[in-house]
């Protein structure tokens, strides 16, 4: 029962975040209309890799990532 309530609450937050993104997306694309789509995708890829690397290091899981890379 308690887990069901927590899942419902998380679902509501995820839905609000999705609707919020949907509302902000047009403003974002208007703001970056000067850049080509390839440039936008390239920036998103590069910054996503940087952020993911920082998260992996902050969680102390760099060794696990190296081990997976050796497979």
N, C-alpha and C positions, 0 to 999 in steps of 0.2 A: 504494500500500500504506500509506504513512504517513498520507495524507489519510483513508483508510478507517478507520484506527485513531482518528484525531482525531474523525471524525464519530461513531464508535461511542461514544467517551468522552463527547462532548457529548450524545448521545442518552441515555446513562445518567444524566447529571446532570439533563437535562430531565425524565426519568421520575421521578427521585427528588424533584425539586421539585414535580411534579404530585401525586405521592402524599403528599408533605408538606403541600401546600396542602389536599388532600382531607381529611387528618386534622385540620388546624387549623381548617378552615372552620366546623364545628359550634361550636367554642369562640368564634369571632369572632361568629357570628350570635347566640349566647346573650348575648354581651357587649353587643351593640347592639340587643337586642330592645325596649328602651324607645323607640327611634326608629321613625318610620314608614318604610316602604319608599321612599317618594318622597324623604324627607330623606336616606336613605342613598345613593340614586342621585345626588342633587344634590351631596352632599359628594364622592362618587367622581369625578363629572365635573369639579367645580371643582378639586379637588386634582390630578387627572390633567392638566388644562390648565396649572396652575401648574408642575408637575414637567416637563412636556414643554417649556414655554417656557424653563425653566432649562437643560434639556439642550440645546436649540437654541442658546441664547446661549453656553453653555459650549463648544460645538463650533464656534462662530463661523459658524453657518449662518443667521443672522438675515436677511442680505441675500438668500439663496436663497429663504427663505420669503416675503419681501416681493415678490420677483420673481414667484413663483408666484401670489401674491394679485392681481397686476395683470393676469393673463391673462383 
